[in-house]
Amino acid sequence: MSTQSHIDADLQPKAYLTPYGVGLGHASRLIMIANQLQNLGVNLRFSSSGEAVGYISMHGYDCLPIPPVELAWSIDGGFSIQDSIAKLPYLFTNFCRQVNTEVRNMLEYEPDIIVSDTRLSSLLSAELLGIPSIVILNQLKLLLSPRLRELKIARIYERLNGEVLGTMWSLADKILVPDLPPPYTLAEHNIWDISTVSGKLEYVGLTTPKIHVNEEQISKVAQFLGLERNRPIIFIHISGPSNTRMPLIRTAIDACKALRSEIQYVISEGNPRGDTSPKKLCGSGWYYEWCPVRDEIFAMSNALVLRGGHAALSQAIQFGKPILTIPIENHGEQLANSKKIAKIGAGIMLDAKELKASQVTDAMYEVINDSQYQQKANVLMKLTEKLNGIENVVKIIRSYLK
């Protein structure tokens, strides 16, 4: 690099992006933000742990590895108090190592702004060094499983951990919530009623990618599958661990067998290693192990059947589709998200426990035939069109840059 290039790089504003390393959702969100910042001439550097490090590097960004800090989760997807307590010495040691590593990284890089996605260590490091910071997160507290939440002591613990964690998240100058503003916040169970953060919350809108598929793409897929656009289409898209997917898939297939012939349906098993060629099912149905035209079928469908994860529900809202949710049993976040969709009136929630095919059939008929669900879905879609979460985060970051 020439001397002039070094000078130009030094003159660029610098942002240090620090996503939580478990899963790829946090890294994916910051990569979308980084892409826009890079186009605006911002110098960027990441830090993370686990599989996120390779994922970020694969997208062409420098990513410094840090020691991992991962809480314990039960096999049904809930937060495990017992296992997390057992891991406390390890968690505390690695958290301290993270802070020590991040302080060194920040002193060497000298960023203008720290952007954390659900990472406390980088916020504490920024506070110690007097560097402005913002945090993006839609989970301010640790939710217990619904079974535990039936106990009063568990509910008290959940409130207390929310306030304690809220105090720590408040180290950031701003807390950006990638969700719709009240009263439509999907993750209200994780955000609302935490007094320690109330003055710093800012709702920026959904940060899932805004997917655009044109009519030509949609028509091509419809023609390939023989789907008639003037007849109802239901897309059953099941995600999650394989041991939770297949029981629901079998129930969904049985439910679709009972649908009237005029209703068309597509089932996606959600297996990323599965066959991408569709298989014909009874009536007007198709089955994908992995659906390569997911967005096109999302767009043409009249209703969706989903689990209840925040990302999947966000995309359903962006497409303006009424939703039947069947969350994973005892998965606190999915259950709470699904209850909120039902509360808003944009869909129906079914309990996965002892679920019968006839219940799924009846719920699909209701979502399709009752226009109130579509009307509420349209309200949410129009709200998302006004709030571009990624662009709003980029604007806030830029306000801190020289």
Secondary structure, 3 states (H helix, E strand, C coil): CCHHHHHHHHHCCEEEEEECCCCCHHHHHHHHHHHHHHHCCCEEEEEECCHHHHHHHHCCCCEEECCCCCCCECCCCCECHHHHHHCHHHHHHHHHHHHHHHHHHHHHHCCCEEEEECCHHHHHHHHHHCCCEEEECCCCCCCCCHHHHCCHHHHHHHHHHHHHHHHHHCCCCEEEECCCCCCCCCCHHHHCCCCCCCCCEEECCCCCCCCCCCHHHHHHHHHHHCCCCCCCEEEEECCCCHHHHHHHHHHHHHHHHCCCCCCEEEEECCCCCCCCCCEEECCCEEEECCCCCHHHHHHHCCEEEECCCHHHHHHHHHHCCCEEECCCCCCHHHHHHHHHHHHHCCEEECCCCCCCHHHHHHHHHHHHHCHHHHHHHHHHHHHHHHCCHHHHHHHHHHCCCC
